[in-house]
Amino acid sequence: MSFSLLITGIILIAVFMFKGKWVMFLVGLSRFTCAIVFSILGIYTSELYDTMIRATASGINNSVSRVGGVIMPFLLIWSFKLGPVGPFLFCGSISIIAAISGFLMPKDTTGQFLD
């Protein structure tokens, strides 16, 4: 998950160095890696929490992500002040920060008592 976010961030920050069809290819590749992250994220967060608080924690995660989805368009409009490359730099930076925080999360709950 973190590796896909890191790839997304690197692609989005480096996309302005290319021209033509390469830009579309790289943006499509970054969308693909984001889709990988979102397909893993639900499974990972549900396994991360104890059984007693799993539904509440997943609901809070969902609520926070929806708030982020509401705020993000306004932040992207603001980032256009940096030029046409602003949204790419902004989203790439957020992806890299999320990748770093993902690398710091616990990897496995095998052998741990979660109930």
C-alpha positions in Angstrom: 0.0 0.0 0.0 2.7 2.5 1.0 4.8 1.5 -2.0 1.9 2.3 -4.4 1.4 5.7 -2.7 5.1 6.4 -3.0 5.0 5.6 -6.8 1.9 7.8 -7.1 3.6 10.7 -5.4 6.8 10.4 -7.5 4.9 10.2 -10.7 2.7 13.2 -9.9 5.7 15.3 -8.9 7.7 14.3 -12.0 4.8 14.5 -14.5 5.6 18.1 -15.5 9.0 17.0 -16.9 7.2 15.1 -19.8 5.2 16.3 -22.7 2.5 14.9 -25.0 1.2 11.4 -24.6 3.6 10.6 -21.8 1.7 12.9 -19.5 -1.5 11.1 -20.1 0.2 7.8 -19.6 1.8 8.9 -16.3 -1.4 10.4 -14.9 -3.3 7.1 -15.8 -0.5 5.1 -14.1 -0.9 7.3 -11.0 -4.6 6.7 -11.0 -4.0 3.0 -11.3 -1.7 3.0 -8.3 -4.2 5.0 -6.3 -6.9 2.4 -7.2 -4.6 -0.2 -5.8 -4.3 1.7 -2.5 -8.0 2.2 -2.1 -8.7 -1.5 -2.8 -6.2 -2.5 -0.1 -7.1 0.2 2.4 -10.5 -1.2 3.5 -9.1 -4.6 4.2 -6.0 -3.3 6.0 -7.9 -0.9 8.3 -10.5 -3.5 9.2 -7.7 -5.9 10.2 -5.7 -3.3 12.1 -8.3 -2.7 14.9 -9.6 -5.0 17.7 -12.8 -6.8 17.1 -14.7 -4.7 19.8 -14.0 -1.4 18.1 -13.6 -2.5 14.4 -16.9 -1.1 13.2 -16.5 2.2 15.0 -12.9 2.7 13.8 -13.8 1.8 10.2 -16.7 4.3 10.4 -14.5 7.1 11.7 -11.9 6.3 8.9 -14.7 6.5 6.3 -16.0 9.8 7.8 -12.6 11.4 7.8 -11.9 10.3 4.2 -15.2 11.8 3.1 -14.3 15.1 4.8 -11.0 15.0 2.9 -12.9 14.4 -0.3 -15.0 17.5 0.3 -12.0 19.7 1.2 -9.7 18.5 -1.6 -11.4 20.3 -4.6 -11.0 23.7 -2.8 -7.3 22.9 -2.0 -6.7 22.0 -5.7 -8.3 25.2 -6.8 -6.0 27.1 -4.4 -3.0 25.1 -5.7 -3.6 26.4 -9.3 -2.0 29.7 -8.0 1.3 27.9 -8.4 0.6 27.4 -12.1 -0.7 24.4 -14.0 1.7 22.1 -12.3 0.5 23.1 -8.8 -2.2 20.4 -8.4 0.3 17.7 -9.4 2.8 18.9 -6.9 0.2 19.2 -4.2 -1.3 15.7 -4.8 2.1 14.2 -5.2 3.3 15.7 -1.9 0.2 14.4 -0.1 0.8 10.9 -1.6 4.4 10.9 -0.4 3.4 12.0 3.1 0.7 9.3 3.2 3.3 6.7 2.0 5.7 7.7 4.8 2.9 7.4 7.4 1.9 4.0 5.9 5.5 2.7 6.2 5.3 3.6 10.0 2.1 1.6 10.5 2.2 -1.9 12.0 2.5 -4.5 9.3 0.9 -7.7 10.7 -1.3 -8.8 13.5 -0.5 -12.5 13.2 0.0 -14.1 16.7 -1.5 -11.1 18.5 -4.6 -11.4 20.6 -7.1 -8.9 19.1 -10.3 -9.7 20.9 
